[in-house]
Amino acid sequence: MKGPGLRIGLIGPLPPPSGGMANQTQQLAELLTTGGAAVTLVQVNAPYAPAWIGGVPLVRAVFRLMPYLSTLWRAAGRSDVFHIMANSGWSWHLFAAPAVWVARRRGVAVVVNYRGGEAAEFLRGSGRVVRFTLRRACALLVPSGFLQEVFFRHQMQAEILPNIVDLSRFHPREDANGADHGDAPHLLVARNLEVLYDNETAINAFKLVKEKFPRARLSIAGSGPEALRLRQRVRALGLDGAVRFCGRLERDAMAALYRSADLVLNPSLADNMPNSLLEAWASGVPVVSTNVGGIPYLAQDGVTASLVPPADPDAMAQASLFLLRNEAVWRTRAQAGLEESKRYTWAEVQPVLMDAYHRAVQQSIHG
């Protein structure tokens, strides 16, 4: 029972807002459906009903959990396999774990697709309970060797299923002229405005870049609790006219923004396999990233990206300036990233995923 005709319950977040896992869930649903599978989507971030419940922390969990469990139960009756998009923290306990147990109760095969960048910290505190639940799953899929090693340290075996980038949407601009940005380079950060992603370091690095390129500009595409503080930091540095906060953008708007950029900065303090790097590569834009978590498993320093220490704006600025000042290196780096992005297309990932589904269903049938 492969591809066409396979009934898949896909459990995960969906836009809005647009973001890494939500976009991956939406994209996967579209690709599986196009491939002939019957996909039942179970959204873990559905709007609260009534809406005011969203402002009451404990009550909102109950109001979301009860209809969620009911939806899971019905979806299991229409599925051969559950594909569960899983994350760390409360997201695991409230959404991923219940989906595993409902599937187990209904005799449905389970594939857990874990994507949390903070897995190491999460498993240090919750490894035992996560391991107990994962024994009921047929397969654990993770997007990188980094996460595979993290789970192995906690006595859990994981297989690698890379993230997917849509090359028909994310591609270089047709009139690209390499590093011909003159004295007005456009830098881009495509991470949420959260402490974990340390956008402040990117802003501080941009300040240093702007001292050498006075007409440089920075776009920050994301939303989150750090928005006000980051705007205040921009104002304090006198960068109001040069930094644009774009908010979260839909996929096509985000793709267009990549194509307008000369560099993508990834300043995160912890990371796994960020889609923003894959999308930058596919768009023909060189990347300067911190060397944390799974990044060194994904990008090769000096080949597909410039990797720098976290929370070090000087290092990020210097790496950015080197690329902006050296057109030949910029072009080579852009081409290397473009080639690397081809490893993460649906054509490459689909056979791996279908094999995991098939083995999971067979394991479920034969106990």
N, C-alpha and C positions, 0 to 999 in steps of 0.2 A: 504494500500500500504506500505508494510514493506520490509526489507532486500532485498531479490531477486527481481529483476525487477525495483527497485527504481532507478530513474535517479538523480544523485547528481552532482551538479557543485561545485567542491572543489576549493576554492580560497585561495592561500597562497604562501609563499616562498618555494623554492625547493633547495636542494644542486646542485651544489656547491655555496658557501661553506657550509659544514656541520655545523649544529648548532641546538639549541633547537627547535625552531618553524619549521625550514626547515625539520629537521628530522621527527618531528611529522606529518607534512603535507605529506611527502613521505610515512611514515609508515601507516598513515590512509588511503591513497589512495590504497595501496597494500591490506590492510585488508578488506576494503569495496569491492574492486574488487573480492577478493577471496570469499567473502560472497555472491556474485551474483549481486551486484549493478553495474549499468553502471555509471562510474565515468568520468566526464569531468574535467580535471585539467586546472586551469587558474593560471599561474605562475606570481606572482607580482614582482619578481626580475629577470625577463628575461634579457639577455644581451642587452646592448644598440646597436642600429644599426643606423649609424656607431659607432664603438667602441669609437672614440674620444669624442663623446657627453658626455660620462660618466665623463669627467673632467670639464664640464661646468655646475655649480650647477643649475641655473634657467632653462637653455635650456634643460637640461637632463630630468627635470620633465615633460616638455611638450612632449618631444620625447617618453617618456615612457607612459604617460597618454593616448595619443591619440590611439595608437594601443591596449592598455590595455582595453579601453572602447569598442573598436570594438570587441575584443575577448570576453569580458563580454556579450555583446549583443548577439553574436552568441551562446555562451554557455548557456545563458538563454533559448534559443529556444530548447535546448536539455535536459533541466533539470526540475525536479519536485520541487527540493529544492536546494537553494544555502547554502553551509556550508562555512562561511567566517572566516578564521583565522585572528584575529584582534590584533593589538598592539597599543601602545600609540604614541603620537606625530604626526609627518608628515605622518607616516605609516597609521594612522587612516584616516586622511583627504584625502590622495592621493589614497589609495587602498580600505580600508574597507568601508568607507562611499559611494564612487561611486558604489561599488558592491551592497550595499543595495538599492540604488536608481534605478539602472538598473533593478534589480530583481523586485522591486515594479512596475516599468513602464511596465515590461513584464508579470506581474501577477504570478511570481514565489515565492514560499515560501522562507523565509529567516531565517537561524539560524546563529547567530553571536557567534563565539567561541573566547572570549577575553582572551588574555594571557599576557598582559603587566605587568611586575613587578613594573613599575612606575605609575600605574594607579591612585593612590591617588593624586599625584602631577599633573598629566595630567588633571584629572577631576576637580580639583580646578580651573583651568583656562578655560577648554573647556567643562565642564559638561553640560551646557545648549545646546550647539550645538550637543554634542554626544547624549543627551537625545532626542532631536528632531529627529535625524536619527533613533535611536533605537525604536522609536514608530512605525516605518515602518517594524520592524523585528518581527517575530513570537516568537522567543525565544532568550534569552541571556544566554549563557553557559560560565561558568568560571571554572578553574581547582581546586579551593580551597575555603574554608570558608572565608579566608582572603579577597579575591577579592569579594566574595559575600557581605561581610560587607562593603567594600569600595563603591560598587555600591549602596547599600541600603542607605548609607549616602547621596547619590545624587539622591534619589528618583527613583532608577531603580532596578527592581527585576531580580535576576539572579539565575540560577540553577547550581548545581555543576556537572561538567563532568571531572573526573580526567584525568591526562595525562596517557599515555599507555607505559608500558615497555615490551619489547619483551624478554621473559625468554628463548627462544630458542637461542637468540644471546647473551644476557647478563646473564651469569651464573658463578658460582664459578669454579676455575680451578680443574680439576679432581684429581690432586695430591696435593691438598691443605693440608697443615700441620698446620692449625691454625696460631698462632703468631710465628711460628718457623722461624723468620727472622734473628736470631742471632744478630750481631751488625751492620747489613747492611739493615735496613728497607727502603722500597721504598714508598715514599709519592707522591701523585698525586693531581694536581689541574686541573679540566676540565671546565674552564670558559674562555670566551673570554678576550683578553688583553685590557680591557677598564677600565676607572676610576671606574665605577659602581661596578666592581667585585673585586677591591682592591687586585690584585695579590701581590702587594708589601707587604701587611701584611702577606700573606702566605710565601713569601720569607724570611721575617724577622723572622717569627716563625720557619721556617726550619733552619735558622742559629742557633737558640737556641737549637733545637733538635740535630743538628749535633755536638754541643759541648758535648753532652752526648753519641751520637752514631756517632763516627767519620767517619764511612763508609756509613752513610745514604745518600740517593740520592732523588732528587725531579724531577718529570716530570711535565711540564706545557703544557697541550694540549689545544691550542686555538690560535687565531690570533687577531690582532687589533691595534689601534693607539698607545697603550702603549708599544709595543714590544721593541723599541729601549731603552726607558727609563728603562724598567725592566731589560734588558740585562746589561745596565750600572750599575744598582743597584746590580745585581748578581756579576759583576766584582768588584765593590767597596767593597763588603763583602768578597771577596776572595773565592767565591763559584763556579767559572767557571767549575771546573771538576765535580761538584756534581749536578748541575742543568742542565736539558736538556729541551730546548724549542722544542716541537714536532710539532708545528703548528696545524692547524685543520686536524683531521683525519676522514676518512670514518668510517662508523658504525662498520664494522668487525674489523678494526684496533683499533678502540677505545675500543671495547669490550675486545680485547686481552690485551690492556694496563691496563684496570681495573683489569683483572685477575692477572697481575703481581704486583699489588700494595698491600701494607699492610695497608695503611690509605688513605682516600680521604679527602682533605681539601676544604671547601667552604667558602672563606673569604668575600663574597659579602656584599655591604653596603645597598642594597635593593634587594628584591627577592620576588618571588611568589611561584612557585612550580617547582623548577629546576629539569630537567630530570637527571642531573648529580647525584643527591641524589638517585633517583629511580634506576639508572643504577649501582651505587655503591652497594646499598643494594642487588640488584639482583645478583651481582657478588661476594657476600659474603665478602665485604670489609667495615669495620667500618668507620663512618663519624664523622669528627669534623667540625662544621659549626657555622657561626654567627647566632644569634637569631633574625634576622631582618624580617620584613614583614610577609610573609606567612610561613616561616620556622617553627615557633612553632606550626602552624596548621598541619604541615606535619610530623614533627619529635618530639618525646617525649624525653626530656633531660634525660640522664642517662639510657634510655631504648633502643631507636633505633638510638640515636646519642648523641654526646657531644655538647651542645650548649654554645657558648661563646659570649661576647660582640663584636660588630664590631670594627675594627681598633685597636685591642688589641693583638699584636703578642705574648706577654707574656702569656696571657690566652690561646691562641690557642696552643702555644708550650707546656704548662703545661698539657692541656687536651690530646695532642698527646702523650706526654711522659708517662702519666698515662696508656694509652691503650697499648703502646709498652712495658711497663715494667710488665704488669699484663696479663699473657696469659689467665687466666680463664675469666677475664672481656672481653678481646678481643674476645674470642670465643663466649661468651654469646651475646655480642653486634653484632657480625657478624651474628649469628643465628637469632636474633631478627629482624635485617634489612632484612634478607632473607625472613622471614615470612611476614614482612610488604609489601615487593615488590609484593606479590601474590595478593594484593588488587588492583593492577593497571594493571592487564592483560586484554587483549581484551575480554576474556570470561566474566570478571566483568563489563567492560565498555560498551560493545556492546549493551546490552539490554537498558541501559540508553539512549544511543545515538539514537537507533532506535525508541524508544518511543518519543524522542524529534522531530525526523524527521516526524513521523506519525502525531503528534499533529500539527506540523507546516503546513503540507500539508492539513490537514483537515481544519485548520483555514483559510488557503488561499482560499480553495474551497468555504467555507461558508461565506467568507468576514469578 
